[in-house]
Amino acid sequence: MTVGVLIAVRGPRESAVAAAVGVAPGLSVARRCADLTEALAAARAGVGSVVLVSEQSQLHRGVVADFTAAGLAVVGVPSSQDAEDHLRSLGIDQLLPADADAAAVLASVSAASSRVASTERADDPPERESVGRGVIIAVWGPTGAPGRTTLAVSMAYDLALKEPTVLVDVDTYGGAVAQALGLLDEAPGIAALARASLQGSLSEDTVNRHALQAAPGLRVLSGVTRADRWTELSASALEPVWELLRGQAAVTVVDCGFSLERDEELQYDTHAPQRNGATLSALAAADVVVAVGSAEPLGIQRMVHALAELDAVVPVETTPRLVVVNRVRGSVAGQRPREAVADALRRYSAVEEVWTVGWDPRACDAAALAGQALGERAPRSTARRGIQAVAAAARGAAVVTTRA
């Protein structure tokens, strides 16, 4: 079987590489592309199984992810040692040596193709290493402002009292973590890390420069300042960020957006960026998901439907889930509100355990006005006590996941 190879190499090596592919047994030049745009178009059209790329200004981690998503193995063709390091930083592990002949090209292409095939055949997710790695807690909930940001901010503050914690805002519809904590919302935050990730320059120093100190033990990576900047937070850019943050803090709490839709292919004839890619990436990386809904009848209905959608993205069998009902009060749920909401979710969503956070508008309003977490502004409030219990349970569930 002949393997088709796309060539998107710039500079003097292009002719030599094309010639080597042409004479290598079992390989054929599917197309010599003028640029990465042409190579991506060919890949999405089903042309070729492997793409050879060199360092160039348009090449970043997102492009590599696009080739991978199209089913192609990516092989780097560096022109120098610096270029080799740069290609590796973009996630390209298979590289052609400077003096590659037909045999070397065949070996590199075969190795890259085998790696892609083994990844596609893998049914089980890779095991997470537990030594020296922090955990990730994703806070998510359906539309209707059920209190995702309030819960995420308060959980992060309480967890930071015991161990280093990072709070990340990836809500691409209405990120509000910076405002909730009275921080400068023009700070680059998570968008700066995403840009560095795409360019292959992501490092611990990047986090240290852009994470804002919000409280002792708590650093914050603020979200995008405007909803139209959602394209800056792609899934391919954020995947390396989650791994880096695991080494930066014992706990990373991520405030996610509400939508889980992946229907871009219905709106575009070609490949399109995913507005919900940041949320989906965070959920996929999470060791535990905290799903929060509101206690009003409409909020419970939304939660029931949303949990079914969440299960399609991150099945509860693979990622532990804590279901939290916020703003619980008798005026909307009857005389025994905690039992009522738990019974409704048990009946319609088969949720065995429901965590509840009591209605405490005075404390929440005071915290919002002061730009502080509940634990800082109203440490004895009813809502804070409920969130403390959720934070402890989520931390424990995440530890169990990483040790499994």
URPE-V718931 format. One record per residue. N is the residue number from 1. D_CENTER is the distance of its C-alpha to the mean C-alpha in Angstrom with 1 decimal. Layout:
N & D_CENTER
N & D_CENTER
This chain:
1 & 37.2
2 & 36.4
3 & 32.9
4 & 32.3
5 & 30.8
6 & 29.5
7 & 30.4
8 & 28.7
9 & 30.3
10 & 31.8
11 & 35.0
12 & 37.9
13 & 36.1
14 & 35.3
15 & 38.9
16 & 39.1
17 & 35.8
18 & 36.8
19 & 40.2
20 & 38.8
21 & 36.6
22 & 39.7
23 & 41.9
24 & 39.4
25 & 40.3
26 & 37.9
27 & 36.0
28 & 36.6
29 & 35.5
30 & 33.8
31 & 33.5
32 & 33.9
33 & 31.5
34 & 32.3
35 & 28.7
36 & 25.1
37 & 25.3
38 & 28.1
39 & 26.4
40 & 23.3
41 & 25.7
42 & 27.7
43 & 24.8
44 & 23.7
45 & 27.4
46 & 27.5
47 & 29.5
48 & 29.1
49 & 27.1
50 & 26.4
51 & 25.8
52 & 27.3
53 & 25.8
54 & 27.1
55 & 25.8
56 & 25.9
57 & 24.7
58 & 22.7
59 & 20.8
60 & 17.3
61 & 14.1
62 & 13.3
63 & 16.9
64 & 16.6
65 & 13.7
66 & 16.0
67 & 18.8
68 & 17.1
69 & 16.1
70 & 19.8
71 & 20.8
72 & 22.2
73 & 22.4
74 & 22.2
75 & 24.9
76 & 25.4
77 & 28.8
78 & 29.0
79 & 32.1
80 & 32.1
81 & 30.7
82 & 28.5
83 & 27.2
84 & 26.6
85 & 24.5
86 & 22.5
87 & 21.9
88 & 20.7
89 & 18.3
90 & 16.7
91 & 16.3
92 & 19.7
93 & 21.6
94 & 24.6
95 & 27.0
96 & 30.6
97 & 33.2
98 & 35.3
99 & 38.3
100 & 36.7
101 & 39.3
102 & 39.1
103 & 38.7
104 & 35.8
105 & 34.0
106 & 34.6
107 & 33.2
108 & 30.0
109 & 29.4
110 & 30.3
111 & 27.9
112 & 25.0
113 & 25.9
114 & 26.3
115 & 22.9
116 & 21.3
117 & 23.8
118 & 23.1
119 & 19.3
120 & 20.2
121 & 22.7
122 & 20.6
123 & 20.5
124 & 19.0
125 & 15.6
126 & 16.1
127 & 17.4
128 & 15.6
129 & 17.8
130 & 19.1
131 & 21.3
132 & 20.3
133 & 16.6
134 & 15.2
135 & 13.4
136 & 10.3
137 & 11.4
138 & 9.6
139 & 12.3
140 & 12.6
141 & 15.8
142 & 17.8
143 & 19.3
144 & 22.3
145 & 21.1
146 & 21.4
147 & 20.5
148 & 16.7
149 & 17.0
150 & 20.3
151 & 19.0
152 & 15.9
153 & 18.3
154 & 21.1
155 & 19.2
156 & 17.8
157 & 21.4
158 & 23.0
159 & 20.9
160 & 21.5
161 & 25.2
162 & 25.0
163 & 22.4
164 & 20.2
165 & 17.2
166 & 14.5
167 & 13.4
168 & 10.5
169 & 10.9
170 & 8.4
171 & 11.1
172 & 12.2
173 & 15.4
174 & 16.9
175 & 15.1
176 & 17.9
177 & 17.0
178 & 19.1
179 & 21.9
180 & 21.9
181 & 22.5
182 & 24.9
183 & 22.9
184 & 23.4
185 & 21.0
186 & 21.7
187 & 19.9
188 & 17.4
189 & 14.7
190 & 11.1
191 & 12.4
192 & 14.6
193 & 12.1
194 & 10.3
195 & 14.0
196 & 14.9
197 & 12.3
198 & 13.6
199 & 17.0
200 & 16.7
201 & 17.9
202 & 15.0
203 & 16.9
204 & 17.7
205 & 20.0
206 & 17.3
207 & 15.8
208 & 19.4
209 & 20.4
210 & 17.8
211 & 17.1
212 & 19.9
213 & 22.0
214 & 22.4
215 & 24.4
216 & 25.6
217 & 22.8
218 & 20.1
219 & 18.1
220 & 16.1
221 & 13.6
222 & 14.7
223 & 13.1
224 & 14.7
225 & 18.4
226 & 19.1
227 & 17.6
228 & 18.7
229 & 16.4
230 & 13.3
231 & 13.6
232 & 12.6
233 & 8.9
234 & 8.2
235 & 5.6
236 & 8.1
237 & 8.3
238 & 5.1
239 & 5.3
240 & 8.6
241 & 7.9
242 & 6.7
243 & 9.8
244 & 11.9
245 & 11.4
246 & 12.6
247 & 15.7
248 & 16.1
249 & 16.4
250 & 17.5
251 & 15.1
252 & 11.8
253 & 11.8
254 & 9.1
255 & 11.0
256 & 9.4
257 & 11.4
258 & 13.9
259 & 13.8
260 & 12.5
261 & 14.7
262 & 14.4
263 & 17.9
264 & 17.8
265 & 20.1
266 & 22.6
267 & 22.9
268 & 23.0
269 & 25.1
270 & 22.9
271 & 19.3
272 & 17.4
273 & 14.1
274 & 12.0
275 & 12.1
276 & 9.8
277 & 7.2
278 & 5.1
279 & 6.0
280 & 6.0
281 & 2.6
282 & 3.2
283 & 6.4
284 & 6.5
285 & 6.0
286 & 8.3
287 & 12.0
288 & 13.2
289 & 12.6
290 & 15.1
291 & 16.2
292 & 18.7
293 & 21.4
294 & 24.7
295 & 28.1
296 & 29.9
297 & 31.0
298 & 28.8
299 & 25.8
300 & 26.6
301 & 27.0
302 & 23.6
303 & 22.1
304 & 23.9
305 & 22.7
306 & 19.1
307 & 19.0
308 & 20.2
309 & 17.4
310 & 14.8
311 & 16.8
312 & 16.4
313 & 12.6
314 & 12.4
315 & 16.1
316 & 17.7
317 & 19.4
318 & 16.5
319 & 14.4
320 & 16.8
321 & 16.9
322 & 18.9
323 & 20.4
324 & 21.6
325 & 24.2
326 & 24.7
327 & 28.0
328 & 30.2
329 & 33.8
330 & 37.0
331 & 37.7
332 & 35.0
333 & 34.9
334 & 38.5
335 & 40.4
336 & 38.1
337 & 34.7
338 & 32.5
339 & 34.3
340 & 34.2
341 & 30.4
342 & 29.9
343 & 32.5
344 & 31.0
345 & 27.6
346 & 29.3
347 & 31.5
348 & 29.1
349 & 25.8
350 & 27.3
351 & 25.5
352 & 27.6
353 & 26.5
354 & 25.7
355 & 25.0
356 & 26.7
357 & 26.7
358 & 30.1
359 & 31.0
360 & 31.8
361 & 31.8
362 & 34.0
363 & 31.7
364 & 28.6
365 & 30.5
366 & 31.9
367 & 28.5
368 & 27.2
369 & 30.4
370 & 30.2
371 & 26.5
372 & 26.0
373 & 24.3
374 & 26.5
375 & 27.3
376 & 28.6
377 & 30.5
378 & 31.7
379 & 31.2
380 & 33.7
381 & 32.3
382 & 31.9
383 & 28.3
384 & 27.4
385 & 29.0
386 & 27.1
387 & 23.7
388 & 24.8
389 & 25.4
390 & 22.0
391 & 20.4
392 & 22.7
393 & 22.1
394 & 18.3
395 & 18.8
396 & 21.3
397 & 19.3
398 & 16.4
399 & 19.1
400 & 20.7
401 & 17.6
402 & 17.2
403 & 20.9
404 & 21.2
